[in-house]
């Protein structure tokens, strides 16, 4: 596993005009090493205590909480993008890995995740500790994310571009879907995420954005 790092890397998708405009205004890239535990704030949403372990320079979530998150200290972004590389290793209830953006506190943020037991990628809003999935744009009401193979013991890349109320989710280099929501419009921290009894390894985290 290579060292977990957080850094900017400009990469534009063929997405809606507002999101392209925001991408063109992204801040200069910043390099942040995750070797110091002071740079990551970890915690949980809901019951339990999230267990985050540093291994070979990366971070591994080892269950313990309903939802576990690790956000990068000092980040505050309204528009931009986040990307992580994760490997779902084990879990009887879940094998999930994801990214968070506009994180205000433990109970309020956006998250997108891939799940190896469900073989899908879903975006959610977490508001007052309650998680609600976001229906993909153009899909029938009630559509739960996007079905896609998420193999266990395999590295996957998950990215979300976000500007205003529009979010574009990309998985393993494939644009999966867009979602829209205006519940959490303000800038917030960014980071990684897992849930329940998942054992999930994360080895890179990339981000760039504007306040």
ChimeraX commands (.cxc) that place a marker at each C-alpha (Angstrom):
marker #1 position 0.00,0.00,0.00 radius 0.5
marker #1 position 1.50,3.40,-0.92 radius 0.5
marker #1 position 1.32,6.36,1.51 radius 0.5
marker #1 position -2.11,7.93,1.79 radius 0.5
marker #1 position -1.82,11.46,0.45 radius 0.5
marker #1 position -4.17,14.33,-0.23 radius 0.5
marker #1 position -3.38,16.58,-3.15 radius 0.5
marker #1 position -4.91,18.53,-6.01 radius 0.5
marker #1 position -5.03,17.26,-9.56 radius 0.5
marker #1 position -7.11,19.10,-12.18 radius 0.5
marker #1 position -9.22,16.71,-14.22 radius 0.5
marker #1 position -12.33,17.89,-16.07 radius 0.5
marker #1 position -15.24,15.66,-17.02 radius 0.5
marker #1 position -17.76,16.24,-19.78 radius 0.5
marker #1 position -20.42,17.45,-17.41 radius 0.5
marker #1 position -22.88,20.30,-17.09 radius 0.5
marker #1 position -21.82,23.86,-17.81 radius 0.5
marker #1 position -22.06,25.09,-14.17 radius 0.5
marker #1 position -19.77,22.29,-13.02 radius 0.5
marker #1 position -17.27,23.00,-15.79 radius 0.5
marker #1 position -17.30,26.67,-14.79 radius 0.5
marker #1 position -16.56,25.76,-11.20 radius 0.5
marker #1 position -13.76,23.44,-12.30 radius 0.5
marker #1 position -12.12,26.29,-14.17 radius 0.5
marker #1 position -12.00,28.29,-10.95 radius 0.5
marker #1 position -10.35,25.59,-8.82 radius 0.5
marker #1 position -7.65,26.66,-6.40 radius 0.5
marker #1 position -3.95,25.95,-6.89 radius 0.5
marker #1 position -3.12,22.39,-5.91 radius 0.5
marker #1 position -1.96,21.74,-2.35 radius 0.5
marker #1 position 0.11,18.77,-1.23 radius 0.5
marker #1 position -0.68,17.36,2.21 radius 0.5
marker #1 position 0.95,14.27,3.69 radius 0.5
marker #1 position -1.19,12.00,5.84 radius 0.5
marker #1 position 1.71,10.54,7.79 radius 0.5
marker #1 position 0.81,12.65,10.82 radius 0.5
marker #1 position -2.36,11.62,12.64 radius 0.5
marker #1 position -2.97,15.30,13.41 radius 0.5
marker #1 position -3.94,15.86,9.81 radius 0.5
marker #1 position -6.93,13.52,9.89 radius 0.5
marker #1 position -9.93,13.83,12.15 radius 0.5
marker #1 position -11.78,10.55,12.57 radius 0.5
marker #1 position -15.15,9.78,14.06 radius 0.5
marker #1 position -18.57,8.31,13.50 radius 0.5
marker #1 position -22.17,9.11,12.74 radius 0.5
marker #1 position -24.67,7.19,14.82 radius 0.5
marker #1 position -23.98,4.34,17.20 radius 0.5
marker #1 position -20.63,2.75,17.95 radius 0.5
marker #1 position -17.02,3.90,17.71 radius 0.5
marker #1 position -15.26,3.91,14.34 radius 0.5
marker #1 position -11.91,2.11,14.26 radius 0.5
marker #1 position -9.39,3.69,11.87 radius 0.5
marker #1 position -5.93,2.11,11.68 radius 0.5
marker #1 position -2.81,3.45,9.96 radius 0.5
marker #1 position -1.13,0.64,8.03 radius 0.5
marker #1 position 1.83,0.96,5.66 radius 0.5
marker #1 position 1.13,4.65,5.19 radius 0.5
marker #1 position -2.56,4.15,4.43 radius 0.5
marker #1 position -5.75,4.20,6.47 radius 0.5
marker #1 position -7.91,1.15,7.10 radius 0.5
marker #1 position -11.43,1.24,8.47 radius 0.5
marker #1 position -12.08,-1.79,10.67 radius 0.5
marker #1 position -15.74,-1.45,11.54 radius 0.5
marker #1 position -17.14,-0.43,14.89 radius 0.5
marker #1 position -19.67,2.24,13.93 radius 0.5
marker #1 position -22.87,2.68,11.98 radius 0.5
marker #1 position -20.96,5.12,9.75 radius 0.5
marker #1 position -17.26,5.99,10.05 radius 0.5
marker #1 position -15.53,9.00,8.54 radius 0.5
marker #1 position -12.05,10.52,8.38 radius 0.5
marker #1 position -11.89,14.16,7.25 radius 0.5
marker #1 position -8.80,16.15,6.38 radius 0.5
marker #1 position -8.12,18.87,8.96 radius 0.5
marker #1 position -8.13,22.41,7.63 radius 0.5
marker #1 position -10.07,21.75,4.41 radius 0.5
marker #1 position -13.11,23.86,3.58 radius 0.5
marker #1 position -14.54,23.52,0.07 radius 0.5
marker #1 position -17.86,24.47,-1.45 radius 0.5
marker #1 position -17.14,23.45,-5.04 radius 0.5
marker #1 position -14.47,21.12,-6.39 radius 0.5
marker #1 position -13.78,17.40,-6.47 radius 0.5
marker #1 position -12.64,14.54,-4.25 radius 0.5
marker #1 position -11.23,11.14,-5.19 radius 0.5
marker #1 position -10.01,8.10,-3.29 radius 0.5
marker #1 position -8.65,4.65,-4.06 radius 0.5
marker #1 position -10.09,1.97,-1.78 radius 0.5
marker #1 position -10.14,-1.80,-1.43 radius 0.5
marker #1 position -13.08,-3.56,0.28 radius 0.5
marker #1 position -11.54,-6.47,2.15 radius 0.5
marker #1 position -14.14,-8.00,4.47 radius 0.5
marker #1 position -17.47,-7.54,6.21 radius 0.5
marker #1 position -20.61,-9.61,6.61 radius 0.5
marker #1 position -23.03,-6.67,6.72 radius 0.5
marker #1 position -21.15,-4.24,4.46 radius 0.5
marker #1 position -17.95,-3.87,2.42 radius 0.5
marker #1 position -18.06,-0.19,1.62 radius 0.5
marker #1 position -15.68,2.64,0.80 radius 0.5
marker #1 position -16.48,6.22,-0.09 radius 0.5
marker #1 position -15.76,9.94,-0.07 radius 0.5
marker #1 position -17.36,12.80,1.84 radius 0.5
marker #1 position -17.65,16.47,0.93 radius 0.5
marker #1 position -19.15,19.58,2.52 radius 0.5
marker #1 position -18.66,17.91,5.90 radius 0.5
marker #1 position -19.99,20.30,8.57 radius 0.5
marker #1 position -19.95,17.94,11.53 radius 0.5
marker #1 position -20.49,14.29,12.39 radius 0.5
marker #1 position -24.16,14.46,11.44 radius 0.5
marker #1 position -24.22,16.69,8.35 radius 0.5
marker #1 position -22.38,16.01,5.08 radius 0.5
marker #1 position -22.60,14.43,1.62 radius 0.5
marker #1 position -21.19,10.99,0.87 radius 0.5
marker #1 position -20.87,8.68,-2.13 radius 0.5
marker #1 position -19.81,5.08,-1.66 radius 0.5
marker #1 position -19.27,1.79,-3.45 radius 0.5
marker #1 position -20.36,-1.46,-1.78 radius 0.5
marker #1 position -18.93,-4.86,-2.72 radius 0.5
marker #1 position -21.82,-6.80,-1.16 radius 0.5
marker #1 position -24.48,-4.80,-2.99 radius 0.5
marker #1 position -22.47,-4.19,-6.19 radius 0.5
marker #1 position -23.60,-0.61,-6.52 radius 0.5
marker #1 position -22.51,3.00,-6.06 radius 0.5
marker #1 position -24.85,5.38,-4.24 radius 0.5
marker #1 position -24.73,9.06,-3.24 radius 0.5
marker #1 position -26.39,10.28,-0.05 radius 0.5
marker #1 position -26.97,13.32,2.09 radius 0.5
marker #1 position -26.52,12.95,5.83 radius 0.5
marker #1 position -28.68,15.49,7.66 radius 0.5
marker #1 position -29.04,15.54,11.44 radius 0.5
marker #1 position -27.58,12.04,11.49 radius 0.5
marker #1 position -30.13,10.63,9.04 radius 0.5
marker #1 position -28.87,9.26,5.72 radius 0.5
marker #1 position -31.03,9.71,2.59 radius 0.5
marker #1 position -30.00,8.46,-0.86 radius 0.5
marker #1 position -29.99,10.86,-3.81 radius 0.5
marker #1 position -31.81,9.66,-6.91 radius 0.5
marker #1 position -29.64,9.86,-10.06 radius 0.5
marker #1 position -30.70,12.60,-12.46 radius 0.5
marker #1 position -33.04,11.22,-15.12 radius 0.5
marker #1 position -33.77,8.01,-13.21 radius 0.5
marker #1 position -37.24,7.06,-11.96 radius 0.5
marker #1 position -38.08,8.21,-8.41 radius 0.5
marker #1 position -36.80,5.75,-5.86 radius 0.5
marker #1 position -33.88,4.54,-7.97 radius 0.5
marker #1 position -31.11,3.52,-5.58 radius 0.5
marker #1 position -27.81,4.67,-7.04 radius 0.5
marker #1 position -26.28,2.74,-9.91 radius 0.5
marker #1 position -25.60,-1.01,-10.16 radius 0.5
marker #1 position -21.96,-1.70,-10.98 radius 0.5
marker #1 position -19.51,-4.48,-10.09 radius 0.5
marker #1 position -17.52,-3.65,-6.95 radius 0.5
marker #1 position -15.16,-6.58,-6.44 radius 0.5
marker #1 position -13.87,-7.60,-3.03 radius 0.5
marker #1 position -10.07,-7.53,-2.49 radius 0.5
marker #1 position -9.69,-5.25,-5.53 radius 0.5
marker #1 position -8.62,-1.62,-5.70 radius 0.5
marker #1 position -11.28,0.80,-6.93 radius 0.5
marker #1 position -11.27,4.54,-7.59 radius 0.5
marker #1 position -14.25,6.70,-6.60 radius 0.5
marker #1 position -14.52,10.36,-7.51 radius 0.5
marker #1 position -17.16,13.05,-7.04 radius 0.5
marker #1 position -17.16,16.44,-8.78 radius 0.5
marker #1 position -19.43,18.93,-7.05 radius 0.5
marker #1 position -20.56,22.48,-7.85 radius 0.5
marker #1 position -23.61,24.18,-6.42 radius 0.5
marker #1 position -26.38,21.61,-6.15 radius 0.5
marker #1 position -24.96,19.25,-8.79 radius 0.5
marker #1 position -22.72,16.23,-8.10 radius 0.5
marker #1 position -21.17,13.88,-10.67 radius 0.5
marker #1 position -20.06,10.41,-9.52 radius 0.5
marker #1 position -17.30,8.52,-11.34 radius 0.5
marker #1 position -16.25,4.96,-10.48 radius 0.5
marker #1 position -13.14,3.23,-11.84 radius 0.5
marker #1 position -12.87,5.89,-14.53 radius 0.5
marker #1 position -16.47,5.55,-15.69 radius 0.5
marker #1 position -18.95,8.39,-15.24 radius 0.5
marker #1 position -21.89,6.70,-13.53 radius 0.5
marker #1 position -24.48,9.36,-12.74 radius 0.5
marker #1 position -25.24,12.90,-11.61 radius 0.5
marker #1 position -27.33,13.83,-8.60 radius 0.5
marker #1 position -28.78,17.14,-7.40 radius 0.5
marker #1 position -29.46,18.42,-3.91 radius 0.5
marker #1 position -29.43,21.84,-2.25 radius 0.5
marker #1 position -29.69,20.82,1.42 radius 0.5
marker #1 position -26.03,21.51,2.31 radius 0.5
marker #1 position -24.86,24.46,0.18 radius 0.5
marker #1 position -22.00,25.75,2.33 radius 0.5
marker #1 position -18.31,24.86,2.29 radius 0.5
marker #1 position -17.12,21.99,4.43 radius 0.5
marker #1 position -14.33,19.50,4.95 radius 0.5
marker #1 position -13.54,16.55,2.67 radius 0.5
marker #1 position -12.43,13.00,3.42 radius 0.5
marker #1 position -13.15,9.28,3.25 radius 0.5
marker #1 position -15.92,7.08,4.63 radius 0.5
marker #1 position -17.03,3.54,5.41 radius 0.5
marker #1 position -19.73,1.84,7.44 radius 0.5
marker #1 position -20.85,-0.93,9.75 radius 0.5
marker #1 position -18.55,-3.98,9.90 radius 0.5
marker #1 position -16.65,-3.15,6.71 radius 0.5
marker #1 position -12.93,-3.71,6.59 radius 0.5
marker #1 position -11.78,-1.27,3.92 radius 0.5
marker #1 position -8.31,-0.05,2.97 radius 0.5
marker #1 position -7.67,3.44,1.57 radius 0.5
marker #1 position -4.31,4.33,0.05 radius 0.5
marker #1 position -4.79,7.64,-1.76 radius 0.5
marker #1 position -7.01,10.68,-1.37 radius 0.5
marker #1 position -7.03,13.51,-3.91 radius 0.5
marker #1 position -8.97,16.75,-3.76 radius 0.5
marker #1 position -9.15,20.29,-5.10 radius 0.5
marker #1 position -11.68,23.02,-4.71 radius 0.5
marker #1 position -12.74,26.55,-3.85 radius 0.5
marker #1 position -14.04,27.91,-0.52 radius 0.5
marker link #1:1,2 radius 0.2
marker link #1:2,3 radius 0.2
marker link #1:3,4 radius 0.2
marker link #1:4,5 radius 0.2
marker link #1:5,6 radius 0.2
marker link #1:6,7 radius 0.2
marker link #1:7,8 radius 0.2
marker link #1:8,9 radius 0.2
marker link #1:9,10 radius 0.2
marker link #1:10,11 radius 0.2
marker link #1:11,12 radius 0.2
marker link #1:12,13 radius 0.2
marker link #1:13,14 radius 0.2
marker link #1:14,15 radius 0.2
marker link #1:15,16 radius 0.2
marker link #1:16,17 radius 0.2
marker link #1:17,18 radius 0.2
marker link #1:18,19 radius 0.2
marker link #1:19,20 radius 0.2
marker link #1:20,21 radius 0.2
marker link #1:21,22 radius 0.2
marker link #1:22,23 radius 0.2
marker link #1:23,24 radius 0.2
marker link #1:24,25 radius 0.2
marker link #1:25,26 radius 0.2
marker link #1:26,27 radius 0.2
marker link #1:27,28 radius 0.2
marker link #1:28,29 radius 0.2
marker link #1:29,30 radius 0.2
marker link #1:30,31 radius 0.2
marker link #1:31,32 radius 0.2
marker link #1:32,33 radius 0.2
marker link #1:33,34 radius 0.2
marker link #1:34,35 radius 0.2
marker link #1:35,36 radius 0.2
marker link #1:36,37 radius 0.2
marker link #1:37,38 radius 0.2
marker link #1:38,39 radius 0.2
marker link #1:39,40 radius 0.2
marker link #1:40,41 radius 0.2
marker link #1:41,42 radius 0.2
marker link #1:42,43 radius 0.2
marker link #1:43,44 radius 0.2
marker link #1:44,45 radius 0.2
marker link #1:45,46 radius 0.2
marker link #1:46,47 radius 0.2
marker link #1:47,48 radius 0.2
marker link #1:48,49 radius 0.2
marker link #1:49,50 radius 0.2
marker link #1:50,51 radius 0.2
marker link #1:51,52 radius 0.2
marker link #1:52,53 radius 0.2
marker link #1:53,54 radius 0.2
marker link #1:54,55 radius 0.2
marker link #1:55,56 radius 0.2
marker link #1:56,57 radius 0.2
marker link #1:57,58 radius 0.2
marker link #1:58,59 radius 0.2
marker link #1:59,60 radius 0.2
marker link #1:60,61 radius 0.2
marker link #1:61,62 radius 0.2
marker link #1:62,63 radius 0.2
marker link #1:63,64 radius 0.2
marker link #1:64,65 radius 0.2
marker link #1:65,66 radius 0.2
marker link #1:66,67 radius 0.2
marker link #1:67,68 radius 0.2
marker link #1:68,69 radius 0.2
marker link #1:69,70 radius 0.2
marker link #1:70,71 radius 0.2
marker link #1:71,72 radius 0.2
marker link #1:72,73 radius 0.2
marker link #1:73,74 radius 0.2
marker link #1:74,75 radius 0.2
marker link #1:75,76 radius 0.2
marker link #1:76,77 radius 0.2
marker link #1:77,78 radius 0.2
marker link #1:78,79 radius 0.2
marker link #1:79,80 radius 0.2
marker link #1:80,81 radius 0.2
marker link #1:81,82 radius 0.2
marker link #1:82,83 radius 0.2
marker link #1:83,84 radius 0.2
marker link #1:84,85 radius 0.2
marker link #1:85,86 radius 0.2
marker link #1:86,87 radius 0.2
marker link #1:87,88 radius 0.2
marker link #1:88,89 radius 0.2
marker link #1:89,90 radius 0.2
marker link #1:90,91 radius 0.2
marker link #1:91,92 radius 0.2
marker link #1:92,93 radius 0.2
marker link #1:93,94 radius 0.2
marker link #1:94,95 radius 0.2
marker link #1:95,96 radius 0.2
marker link #1:96,97 radius 0.2
marker link #1:97,98 radius 0.2
marker link #1:98,99 radius 0.2
marker link #1:99,100 radius 0.2
marker link #1:100,101 radius 0.2
marker link #1:101,102 radius 0.2
marker link #1:102,103 radius 0.2
marker link #1:103,104 radius 0.2
marker link #1:104,105 radius 0.2
marker link #1:105,106 radius 0.2
marker link #1:106,107 radius 0.2
marker link #1:107,108 radius 0.2
marker link #1:108,109 radius 0.2
marker link #1:109,110 radius 0.2
marker link #1:110,111 radius 0.2
marker link #1:111,112 radius 0.2
marker link #1:112,113 radius 0.2
marker link #1:113,114 radius 0.2
marker link #1:114,115 radius 0.2
marker link #1:115,116 radius 0.2
marker link #1:116,117 radius 0.2
marker link #1:117,118 radius 0.2
marker link #1:118,119 radius 0.2
marker link #1:119,120 radius 0.2
marker link #1:120,121 radius 0.2
marker link #1:121,122 radius 0.2
marker link #1:122,123 radius 0.2
marker link #1:123,124 radius 0.2
marker link #1:124,125 radius 0.2
marker link #1:125,126 radius 0.2
marker link #1:126,127 radius 0.2
marker link #1:127,128 radius 0.2
marker link #1:128,129 radius 0.2
marker link #1:129,130 radius 0.2
marker link #1:130,131 radius 0.2
marker link #1:131,132 radius 0.2
marker link #1:132,133 radius 0.2
marker link #1:133,134 radius 0.2
marker link #1:134,135 radius 0.2
marker link #1:135,136 radius 0.2
marker link #1:136,137 radius 0.2
marker link #1:137,138 radius 0.2
marker link #1:138,139 radius 0.2
marker link #1:139,140 radius 0.2
marker link #1:140,141 radius 0.2
marker link #1:141,142 radius 0.2
marker link #1:142,143 radius 0.2
marker link #1:143,144 radius 0.2
marker link #1:144,145 radius 0.2
marker link #1:145,146 radius 0.2
marker link #1:146,147 radius 0.2
marker link #1:147,148 radius 0.2
marker link #1:148,149 radius 0.2
marker link #1:149,150 radius 0.2
marker link #1:150,151 radius 0.2
marker link #1:151,152 radius 0.2
marker link #1:152,153 radius 0.2
marker link #1:153,154 radius 0.2
marker link #1:154,155 radius 0.2
marker link #1:155,156 radius 0.2
marker link #1:156,157 radius 0.2
marker link #1:157,158 radius 0.2
marker link #1:158,159 radius 0.2
marker link #1:159,160 radius 0.2
marker link #1:160,161 radius 0.2
marker link #1:161,162 radius 0.2
marker link #1:162,163 radius 0.2
marker link #1:163,164 radius 0.2
marker link #1:164,165 radius 0.2
marker link #1:165,166 radius 0.2
marker link #1:166,167 radius 0.2
marker link #1:167,168 radius 0.2
marker link #1:168,169 radius 0.2
marker link #1:169,170 radius 0.2
marker link #1:170,171 radius 0.2
marker link #1:171,172 radius 0.2
marker link #1:172,173 radius 0.2
marker link #1:173,174 radius 0.2
marker link #1:174,175 radius 0.2
marker link #1:175,176 radius 0.2
marker link #1:176,177 radius 0.2
marker link #1:177,178 radius 0.2
marker link #1:178,179 radius 0.2
marker link #1:179,180 radius 0.2
marker link #1:180,181 radius 0.2
marker link #1:181,182 radius 0.2
marker link #1:182,183 radius 0.2
marker link #1:183,184 radius 0.2
marker link #1:184,185 radius 0.2
marker link #1:185,186 radius 0.2
marker link #1:186,187 radius 0.2
marker link #1:187,188 radius 0.2
marker link #1:188,189 radius 0.2
marker link #1:189,190 radius 0.2
marker link #1:190,191 radius 0.2
marker link #1:191,192 radius 0.2
marker link #1:192,193 radius 0.2
marker link #1:193,194 radius 0.2
marker link #1:194,195 radius 0.2
marker link #1:195,196 radius 0.2
marker link #1:196,197 radius 0.2
marker link #1:197,198 radius 0.2
marker link #1:198,199 radius 0.2
marker link #1:199,200 radius 0.2
marker link #1:200,201 radius 0.2
marker link #1:201,202 radius 0.2
marker link #1:202,203 radius 0.2
marker link #1:203,204 radius 0.2
marker link #1:204,205 radius 0.2
marker link #1:205,206 radius 0.2
marker link #1:206,207 radius 0.2
marker link #1:207,208 radius 0.2
marker link #1:208,209 radius 0.2
marker link #1:209,210 radius 0.2
marker link #1:210,211 radius 0.2
view
